[in-house]
């Protein structure tokens, strides 16, 4: 169970989210606009100050054009 925002498993998850964004050349502000949230929300998720719910995670991957199944497979393989 991941009980902390800074647990290794959640840190790896956040890193994968950030890499998914940056590798596509999307800024935090651009992602926030796609999600309909503030840039600070994206920043807080990426810095480990805020968790994503499952619906938010699905919206995040969709906003980046990331196949959620591939994301999860890559996460589990890491």
C-alpha positions as CSV (number, residue, x, y, z in Angstrom):
1,X,0.0,0.0,0.0
2,X,1.2,3.5,-0.9
3,X,0.6,5.6,2.2
4,X,2.9,8.5,1.4
5,X,3.1,10.9,-1.5
6,X,6.8,10.3,-1.3
7,X,6.8,6.5,-1.2
8,X,9.1,5.1,-3.9
9,X,6.2,3.6,-5.9
10,X,4.3,6.9,-6.0
11,X,7.5,8.8,-6.8
12,X,8.0,6.5,-9.8
13,X,4.4,7.1,-10.8
14,X,4.8,10.9,-10.6
15,X,8.1,10.7,-12.6
16,X,6.4,8.7,-15.3
17,X,3.6,11.3,-15.5
18,X,6.1,14.1,-15.8
19,X,8.1,12.3,-18.4
20,X,4.9,11.6,-20.4
21,X,4.2,15.3,-20.4
22,X,7.8,16.6,-21.2
23,X,8.5,14.0,-23.8
24,X,5.6,15.3,-25.8
25,X,6.8,18.9,-25.4
26,X,3.7,19.9,-23.4
27,X,4.2,22.6,-20.7
28,X,2.4,22.4,-17.4
29,X,0.3,25.4,-18.5
30,X,-0.7,23.6,-21.7
31,X,-1.6,20.4,-19.8
32,X,-3.6,22.4,-17.3
33,X,-5.5,24.1,-20.1
34,X,-6.3,20.7,-21.6
35,X,-7.5,19.5,-18.2
36,X,-9.4,22.6,-17.3
37,X,-7.4,23.2,-14.1
38,X,-4.7,25.5,-12.9
39,X,-1.1,25.1,-13.8
40,X,-0.3,25.0,-10.1
41,X,-2.4,21.8,-9.8
42,X,-0.2,20.1,-12.4
43,X,2.9,21.4,-10.6
44,X,1.6,20.1,-7.2
45,X,1.0,16.7,-8.7
46,X,4.4,16.5,-10.3
47,X,6.1,17.7,-7.1
48,X,4.3,15.3,-4.9
49,X,2.2,17.8,-3.0
50,X,-1.1,16.4,-4.4
51,X,-2.4,13.0,-5.4
52,X,-4.4,12.2,-8.5
53,X,-7.6,10.3,-8.3
54,X,-8.3,7.6,-10.8
55,X,-10.6,9.8,-12.9
56,X,-8.0,12.6,-12.8
57,X,-5.3,10.1,-13.9
58,X,-7.4,8.9,-16.8
59,X,-8.1,12.5,-17.8
60,X,-4.3,13.3,-17.5
61,X,-3.3,10.4,-19.8
62,X,-6.1,11.3,-22.3
63,X,-5.0,14.9,-22.4
64,X,-1.5,13.8,-23.3
65,X,-2.6,11.2,-25.8
66,X,-1.1,8.4,-23.7
67,X,-2.7,5.0,-23.8
68,X,-3.5,4.3,-20.2
69,X,-2.9,0.5,-20.6
70,X,0.6,1.2,-22.0
71,X,1.3,3.7,-19.1
72,X,0.3,1.0,-16.5
73,X,2.3,-1.7,-18.3
74,X,5.4,0.6,-18.4
75,X,4.9,1.5,-14.7
76,X,4.6,-2.2,-13.7
77,X,7.7,-3.1,-15.7
78,X,9.8,-0.4,-14.1
